Amino acid sequence: MFFSDSLKKLKGLFGAESSDGLQEQLASLRLAVGQSEETICSLRAELLDVREELRAAKQELATEKGARQAAEAALASETTARQAAEAALADERGANAALKEEVRKLSLKLHHALARLDTDSGNSSKPPSSDFPKKPRKNGDAKPAPKSLRKRSARRPGAQKGHKGAGFSLPEGPPDKIVYCLPSQCGGCALAGLCADRERVAGTHYVVDYVVKVEKIVYKVIARRCPLRGGATLAGEFPEEAGSTKQYGRRLRLLPVAMFNYCTCSFDKISRFLSRLMGLKLSVGWCWEQYDKAGHRGETAEFKEEVRDRLHDEKVVSADETGARCGGGNAWIHTASTPELSLQHASMKRGVEGMKEGGFLDS
């Protein structure tokens, strides 16, 4: 339609003469247009193909993008998990290091404790009193057997020939009690009295024993009327050792002091021993009170001062120290002595410092 109208217009302009040329030109144009249309159609088809390919590419790209995002998310979660695992591993390593340090410290403490338990007076400076109770050794003995350095001699054991013995000596004076030991057959015999004229002493044995006797003394104050003083009433006075209505005597009060100072017994043992020996109820507090009162009365202090002065006058004095349990701990008992005198002092210090506390050394 478009070409027909164009052809009519051209005919009107150029006339009939040139219509043939125009038709040829028109035919060529038509051919060119047809080719152009075919080209356009092919281009359109190619464009559609390209669009489809582009759409497919976009879809593939979107799929790849989703997969990449999923992979990135998985990688991020994996990274987070790895970081958490690394943090947990670091914490575990720190905890393991702390546990190892704690185990090392405890092992060191155990080693020192075992080393202290294995020490005694034979392999350390601990006093012999700390050796008890001792745990059994490998051979079952609680204490190693002593090894004497003396060699066996040809002399027989016991007293040697020419030795003047210092054996049993009887107390002077007559016997306090005589016990006659009759034959067992004479017991209950009706004629035992007829044999008295024909008996003799076939043998004599002596027994020296000690008898503890509790003596109860009663002090009574007597009041009298004196005719020389117009009938005035005169009354006696209680002595110092009987100042109260009931008390123990001076000798009994000094027994705990002597047992503590001389025998180094604890007040608990002193109380139990004296109570059972005498049948009295002597408490631990009472025994300690007698020791304390003796110190305040000056009896113990005066005696110690006298012994200390006499020790200072001696030419040779033996000084020694030994360990002992005192007040729940280890203390040192310092001793200065001669064959006749002995003075002891408990101190927490050893050597010269402890002896100075007891007054053994002036400087």
C-alpha positions in Angstrom: 0.0 0.0 0.0 2.8 2.3 0.9 4.7 1.5 -2.3 1.6 1.9 -4.4 0.9 5.3 -3.1 4.5 6.2 -3.6 4.4 4.9 -7.1 1.3 7.0 -8.0 3.0 10.1 -6.7 6.1 9.4 -8.7 4.1 8.9 -11.8 2.4 12.2 -11.3 5.7 13.9 -10.9 7.8 12.4 -13.7 5.1 11.3 -16.2 4.4 8.1 -17.9 7.8 8.0 -19.7 9.7 7.2 -16.6 7.2 4.8 -15.1 9.1 1.8 -16.4 12.3 2.8 -14.7 10.5 3.6 -11.6 8.9 0.2 -11.6 12.3 -1.4 -11.9 13.5 0.8 -9.1 10.4 -0.1 -7.2 11.0 -3.8 -7.8 14.5 -3.5 -6.7 13.3 -1.6 -3.7 10.7 -4.2 -3.0 13.4 -6.8 -3.3 15.7 -4.9 -1.0 12.8 -4.3 1.5 12.0 -8.0 1.4 15.5 -8.9 2.0 15.5 -6.3 4.8 12.4 -7.8 6.2 13.9 -11.3 6.1 17.0 -9.9 7.7 14.9 -8.2 10.3 13.0 -11.4 10.9 16.2 -13.4 11.2 17.6 -10.6 13.5 14.4 -10.8 15.6 14.7 -14.6 15.8 18.4 -14.2 16.8 17.3 -11.5 19.3 14.7 -13.8 20.8 17.4 -16.5 21.0 19.8 -14.1 22.6 17.0 -13.1 25.0 16.3 -16.7 25.9 20.0 -17.3 26.3 20.2 -14.1 28.4 17.2 -15.2 30.5 18.8 -18.7 31.0 22.1 -17.0 31.8 20.3 -14.8 34.3 18.6 -17.8 35.9 21.9 -19.7 36.0 23.6 -16.6 37.4 20.9 -16.3 40.1 21.3 -20.0 40.9 25.0 -19.6 41.1 24.6 -16.5 43.2 22.3 -18.4 45.6 24.7 -21.3 45.7 27.6 -18.8 46.3 25.6 -17.1 49.1 24.8 -20.5 50.6 28.4 -21.4 50.4 29.4 -18.1 52.0 26.9 -18.6 54.8 28.2 -22.2 55.3 31.8 -20.9 55.2 30.8 -18.1 57.7 29.2 -20.7 60.0 32.1 -23.0 59.6 34.5 -20.1 60.4 32.4 -19.2 63.5 32.4 -22.9 64.6 36.2 -23.1 64.0 36.7 -19.9 66.0 34.5 -21.2 68.8 36.4 -24.5 68.7 39.7 -22.7 68.8 38.5 -20.6 71.7 37.3 -23.7 73.5 40.7 -25.4 72.7 42.5 -22.4 74.1 40.4 -22.5 77.3 41.0 -26.2 77.6 44.7 -25.6 77.1 44.6 -22.9 79.8 42.7 -25.2 82.1 45.1 -28.0 81.5 48.0 -25.7 82.2 46.4 -24.6 85.4 45.7 -28.3 86.4 49.3 -29.2 85.5 50.5 -26.4 87.7 48.2 -27.4 90.5 49.4 -31.0 90.2 53.0 -29.9 90.2 52.4 -27.8 93.4 50.6 -30.7 95.1 53.2 -33.2 94.1 55.9 -30.9 95.5 54.0 -30.5 98.8 53.5 -34.3 99.0 57.2 -34.8 98.4 58.1 -32.4 101.2 55.5 -34.0 103.5 56.8 -37.5 102.8 60.4 -36.2 103.3 59.4 -34.7 106.7 57.6 -38.0 107.7 60.7 -40.0 106.9 63.0 -37.8 109.1 63.8 -38.6 112.7 66.5 -37.8 115.3 68.9 -40.1 113.5 68.8 -38.4 110.1 67.9 -34.8 111.0 68.1 -32.3 113.9 64.8 -33.3 115.3 64.8 -34.2 119.0 64.6 -37.9 120.0 61.2 -37.2 121.7 59.7 -36.6 118.3 60.5 -40.1 117.1 57.4 -41.6 118.7 55.2 -43.0 117.5 57.3 -44.1 114.5 56.0 -46.0 111.5 57.4 -49.5 111.0 60.4 -49.7 108.7 60.8 -52.2 105.8 62.0 -54.9 108.2 59.1 -54.3 110.6 61.1 -52.6 113.3 60.0 -49.2 114.5 63.5 -48.2 115.4 66.8 -49.5 114.0 68.7 -51.9 116.3 71.6 -50.3 118.0 75.0 -51.4 116.9 77.7 -51.6 119.5 81.3 -50.8 118.7 82.6 -52.9 121.5 84.4 -56.1 120.6 83.9 -59.4 122.3 86.5 -60.1 125.0 87.7 -63.3 126.7 86.4 -62.3 130.1 83.3 -63.9 131.5 80.1 -61.8 131.9 79.2 -60.4 135.3 81.4 -59.2 138.1 85.0 -60.0 137.8 87.3 -61.5 140.4 88.3 -59.1 143.1 85.3 -56.8 142.6 83.8 -55.4 145.7 80.0 -55.5 145.3 77.6 -52.9 146.5 74.5 -55.1 146.8 71.4 -55.0 148.8 71.7 -53.3 152.1 69.0 -53.6 154.8 67.8 -50.5 156.7 69.1 -50.1 160.2 67.0 -51.0 163.2 64.8 -53.9 164.2 62.2 -55.3 161.8 58.8 -53.7 161.8 57.0 -56.9 161.1 57.9 -60.7 161.5 55.9 -63.3 159.5 56.3 -66.9 160.5 56.0 -69.5 157.7 54.7 -72.7 159.2 54.6 -76.0 157.4 51.5 -76.5 155.4 50.8 -79.8 157.2 50.5 -78.0 160.5 47.5 -76.0 159.5 44.4 -77.1 161.5 46.4 -79.7 163.4 45.1 -80.3 167.0 48.6 -81.0 168.3 50.3 -78.0 166.7 50.8 -76.4 170.1 52.8 -79.4 171.5 55.4 -78.9 168.7 56.3 -75.3 169.7 59.0 -76.4 172.0 60.7 -78.5 169.3 60.6 -75.9 166.5 63.6 -73.9 165.1 64.2 -71.2 162.5 65.3 -73.0 159.4 65.9 -69.9 157.2 65.4 -66.2 157.2 64.5 -63.9 154.2 64.2 -60.2 154.4 61.7 -58.1 152.4 62.0 -54.3 152.3 58.9 -52.6 151.1 57.3 -49.2 151.2 54.0 -48.5 152.7 52.0 -45.4 151.8 49.8 -44.3 154.7 47.4 -41.5 154.5 47.4 -39.7 157.8 44.4 -37.7 159.0 45.3 -35.1 161.6 42.7 -33.2 163.6 43.6 -29.8 165.1 41.4 -28.7 167.9 41.6 -25.3 169.5 41.3 -25.5 173.3 39.7 -22.6 175.3 40.4 -22.3 179.0 39.6 -19.9 181.8 42.7 -18.6 183.5 42.5 -18.0 187.2 45.5 -15.8 187.1 43.7 -13.4 184.8 40.5 -13.2 186.7 38.8 -16.0 184.9 39.5 -14.6 181.4 39.1 -17.2 178.6 42.2 -18.0 176.7 42.2 -19.9 173.4 44.8 -21.5 171.3 45.5 -20.8 167.6 45.5 -23.0 164.5 49.0 -23.4 163.0 49.7 -22.1 159.5 49.4 -25.5 157.9 45.8 -25.8 159.3 44.5 -22.4 158.4 41.2 -23.7 156.8 38.6 -26.2 158.0 39.9 -28.8 155.5 43.2 -28.9 153.6 46.0 -31.2 152.5 49.3 -31.3 154.4 52.5 -29.7 153.3 54.2 -33.0 152.4 51.3 -34.0 150.2 51.2 -30.5 148.6 54.9 -30.8 147.7 54.6 -34.2 146.1 53.2 -32.8 142.7 56.0 -30.2 142.7 58.7 -32.8 143.3 57.2 -35.2 140.7 57.0 -32.5 138.1 60.5 -31.0 138.7 62.4 -34.2 139.4 60.5 -36.9 137.5 59.3 -34.6 134.7 55.8 -36.1 134.8 52.8 -34.4 133.4 50.2 -33.1 135.8 47.7 -35.5 134.3 49.9 -38.5 135.2 50.7 -37.0 138.6 47.0 -36.6 139.4 46.1 -40.2 138.3 49.1 -41.7 140.1 48.6 -40.0 143.5 44.8 -40.5 143.4 45.2 -44.2 142.9 48.1 -44.5 145.3 46.5 -42.7 148.2 42.8 -43.2 147.5 42.2 -39.5 147.3 40.6 -37.4 144.6 43.5 -35.1 143.4 42.5 -33.3 140.3 44.9 -32.1 137.6 44.0 -28.5 138.4 44.9 -29.0 142.1 48.3 -30.5 141.2 49.0 -27.5 138.9 47.9 -25.2 141.7 50.3 -26.7 144.1 53.2 -26.1 141.6 52.0 -22.6 141.0 51.7 -21.8 144.7 55.1 -23.3 145.4 56.6 -20.9 142.9 54.7 -17.9 144.4 55.7 -19.0 148.0 59.3 -18.9 146.8 59.9 -22.5 147.9 60.8 -23.7 144.4 62.5 -20.4 143.4 64.7 -20.4 146.6 65.6 -24.1 145.9 66.5 -23.3 142.3 68.6 -20.3 143.3 70.4 -22.4 145.9 71.1 -25.2 143.3 72.2 -22.6 140.7 74.6 -20.9 143.1 76.1 -24.2 144.1 76.5 -25.2 140.4 78.3 -21.9 139.7 80.7 -22.7 142.5 81.6 -26.1 141.0 84.8 -26.4 138.9 83.3 -28.8 136.3 79.6 -28.8 135.3 78.0 -31.0 132.7 75.7 -29.2 130.3 73.4 -30.9 127.9 70.1 -30.5 126.1 67.5 -33.0 124.8 64.2 -32.6 122.9 60.9 -33.1 124.5 57.2 -32.5 123.8 56.0 -29.4 125.6 52.7 -27.6 125.2 51.9 -29.6 122.0 55.2 -28.7 120.3 58.9 -29.5 120.5 60.9 -27.9 123.2 64.5 -28.3 124.5 65.3 -29.4 128.1 68.6 -27.8 129.1 70.4 -29.5 132.0 73.3 -28.4 134.1 74.4 -31.1 136.5 77.1 -32.6 138.7 77.0 -36.1 140.4 75.1 -34.5 143.3 73.1 -31.6 141.7 70.9 -31.3 138.7 69.0 -28.2 137.4 66.8 -28.3 134.3 65.1 -25.7 132.3 62.6 -25.9 129.3 63.1 -23.5 126.4 62.1 -23.2 122.8 65.7 -22.2 122.0 68.8 -24.4 121.6 72.4 -24.0 122.7 73.7 -21.0 124.5 70.5 -18.9 124.2 68.4 -21.6 125.9 70.9 -22.0 128.6 71.0 -18.3 129.3 67.3 -18.3 129.8 67.7 -20.9 132.5 70.5 -18.9 134.2 73.2 -21.5 133.5 75.4 -19.0 131.8 76.0 -15.4 132.9 77.2 -14.2 129.6 
